[in-house]
Amino acid sequence: MDATREERSPAGRFLDDLLPEELEWEGLVKTYPLAALLVAGVAGYWLGWRSGAPILEAVGESATRRVTGLVSDSFGEDT
């Protein structure tokens, strides 16, 4: 399972770390795709409602650092 774990997406690795090892979440998603989509949508909505501002702030700061780095690189400046 470790070899396939490295090939998974970041979301898949996150779910592997978050959920109990005995829970085969991929099989559940394949068996019940609409229910899985509904659960993911509700969880995303709840997370955004509860923690939306800090998440957006972190994403904004990360994007700002990235753009600043790209602009500095294009002008040949060290950051």
N, C-alpha and C positions, 0 to 999 in steps of 0.2 A: 504494500500500500504506500510505502514511502516514496518509491520511484514515481508512481502516478500522482502522488501529492505534489511533487515539484512541478509537474506539468499542468496543474490546475490553475484556474484564474485566481486572482487575489480574493475574490468573493468566495470561491470554493474553499480556499485555504482558511479564510476567516470562519466560515461555517464549520469546518472540520475542528477548528480550535474552540469554537463557541459551544457546539452541541456535544452531548455525550457520545463517546466512541461507538457504543452499541447501537446508536440510532443511525440507520442507513437513510440519510436524508435524500440522497440522489435517487434511490429507488422510490421513495415516496413522491418525489417531484415527477418522476416518469409515470408513476401509476395514477397520481391525482394532480395533473398539471393546473387545472382551473382553481382547485382549492389552494395549491401552493402559490399561485399568482395572487389570489385573494389575501392569503396570509402575509405575503411579502408586501402587498400594497398597503394593508392595514398597519403593518409594522413600520413601513416607511413613513406613512402619514403620521403615526403616533410619534416616531422619533423626530420628525421635522417639527411637529407641533410643540413637543417638549424641549427640544434642543436645537431648534432651527437657527437661532441667532448665533450661538457659539460656533456651529458648524459652518455657517456662511462666513463668519469672521475669519475662521481658520483657512477656509478655501480662498477667500479674498487676499489674505496675507501671503499665502503660498503663491497665488497667481501674480501678486505684485512683485515678490522676490524673483520669480521666474522671468517676468517681463523686464525688470530692472537688470537682471543678469544678461539677458539677450541684448538689450540696448547697449550695455556697457561693453559686451563682447564685440558688438558691431562697430563701436567707436574705438576699440582697442584699449579701453581703460581697465584697470584692475579693480575688483570689488573688495 
